[in-house]
Amino acid sequence: MTVAPRSPPAAESAGGAPAAYRSRPHEPFLVHRGLRYLWVAAAVVAASVVAYAIHRPRLGVANGGTWLGYTLGVIAAALVLWLAYYRIRKRRYGVGRQPLTAWLSAHVYLGIAVVVVATLHAGFELGPNVHGLTWVLLVVVVLSGIVGALAYARYPRQMTRNRAGVALDDLLNQIATLDAECRAASLDLDDALARAVHAAGTDTRIGGGWWRRVVGRDDRCPTRHALDLARSRARDAVGSDARPLRRLITLLARKDALVGIARREARMRTLLGLWLYVHVPATVGLLTALALHVVSVFWYW
């Protein structure tokens, strides 16, 4: 059996931090402290919308060059930099007064709010230039972040249920033990079946390429092939010849079920991290475009 390298732990938590830095036990980050940061983000959005609605610029057209435009731009830029700092903060246990759950909750809700603030900052005037590119990258970062938040809220619990609380290493050890038992059970059977059982132990893959991990199955799985072959032999066997085949079928069926569990685990781990391939590069692009946006604004001011 070949096992693909496992990805890092699915979600960050403050479980290993000192008690002073922990959140409420098992509290989902989206509802941290009674949706505290949802209300903070809603207040930021509401204040920005009200200010934009009552603002009366001299030229009659709201844009980023008014006092409100600059104010909202500074707020949006500060939020973007603060949100980007989260990747540094989550690697520093025990630093600061807020647990990582609070930071992640604020990261999600304020990330959504910053899109509204940035849009109002531009006065809905977005074109094919560095300013428009900055806004587009911001939206991409936020949307991919929402996907990541939904993944964090969904897959860790599903992974635990999928394995029925059994650690992945223990699951893989069970599969290895079944491989040895299957090989022993096939020693007195015909050569074709023995070779199929041997291939099931050496060629069965859990994971593999990214597409195979996303799909979560292998249509040419050696374990499934060996199981089907053993069942075919059992239909023609009678009496004492059927007993070793029935034992082999029981072992292969158990292994096939465990392999399915491990593949679903690999699939969910892959989906849990897939959004980062968009989110991280887009964040780097956003910070670069934001710097160009700020420099160009003050250069032509």
URRA-V98036 format. One record per run of one state. SS is the DSSP state (2 for helix, 1 for strand, 0 for the rest). FROM is the first residue (numbers start at 1). TO is the last residue. If there is no record, write none. Layout:
BEGIN
ss,from,to
SS,FROM,TO
SS,FROM,TO
END
This chain:
BEGIN
ss,from,to
0,1,1
1,2,3
0,4,18
2,19,21
0,22,28
2,29,31
0,32,35
2,36,54
0,55,66
2,67,89
0,90,99
2,100,122
0,123,129
2,130,162
0,163,167
2,168,185
0,186,190
2,191,203
0,204,204
1,205,206
0,207,209
2,210,215
0,216,221
2,222,236
0,237,239
2,240,274
0,275,275
2,276,299
0,300,301
END
